[in-house]
Amino acid sequence: MTYSSISELPQHLKKYSEKVQRQWMHVHNSTYEKLLNEVDADKRAFKAANSILKKRFNSMEKNSYDDQFSNLIDRWLKNI
């Protein structure tokens, strides 16, 4: 099944921004359409779309740690 608007998306996506929801919907729909003739097309499309969330937020956490480390180093250097 494909989604035509973000209002149709599963409940677990409602906590994310509209941009993230649209990205999820795009990945799901495009994967589903590629696998349309396969038995588990919807399940695989759902997994592919959810993997985008994982990748997106893992990279955000890494950037957050990098920013915190940079700020810590900057404060330390100012005290020298």
N, C-alpha and C positions, 0 to 999 in steps of 0.2 A: 504494500500500500504506500502510495506517495502522499506527501503533505502539501497542501496548496497555500497554507498560511500558518504563521506561528501560533495562532490561537488553537490550532489542531494538534500541536505537539504534545508529547507525553508530559505528565505533571512534573517529573524530575528536572525538566529544563526551565521551568518558570522562574527559578531563582537566578538565572543568568541574564545578562544583558540581551537586548534585542539583536545586537550584532552576533553574539555567540549563538543565539537560537537560530538565526538565519543561516549561519555557517553550518550548524548541525543539520538543518533541514536540507541544505544544498547537498551535503555529503551523503545523507541518507537517500535522498531522491535519485541522485546520479548513480549511486551504487545499486540501488534497487532496479533501476532501469537497465543497467548493464547485466544484471543477474536475473532478469524477469522470468526466464524460462527454467530456472533452477528451483528445486523443491524448497530450499531454505533461504530464498532470496531476501525475505523481510528480516529474518533473524540476522543474516550476514550484514545487511545494510544498517541495521540497528547497532551492531557491534562496531562497524566501520565509523559510524557517526560518533559513537561514544568514545572511540579511541582518539578522535580529534580533541574532545574535551580533556582527556588525560594529557595529551601532548601539549595542549595550549596552557594548561594550568601548571604542569611540571616546569615548563620553560619560564612561566611567570614567577614561580617560587625561586628558581635559580637566579633570575634577574634581581629579585628582591634581596636575596642573600648577598649577591655581588654589590648591590647598592649599599646595604648595611655595612659591609666590610669596607667599602670605599669611604663611607662617612666616618667610620671608626678610625681609619688611617689618617684621614684629613684632620680630625680633631687631635689625634696624637701628635701629628707633625706641627700643629700650631702651638702645642705646649712645649716644644723643644726650644 
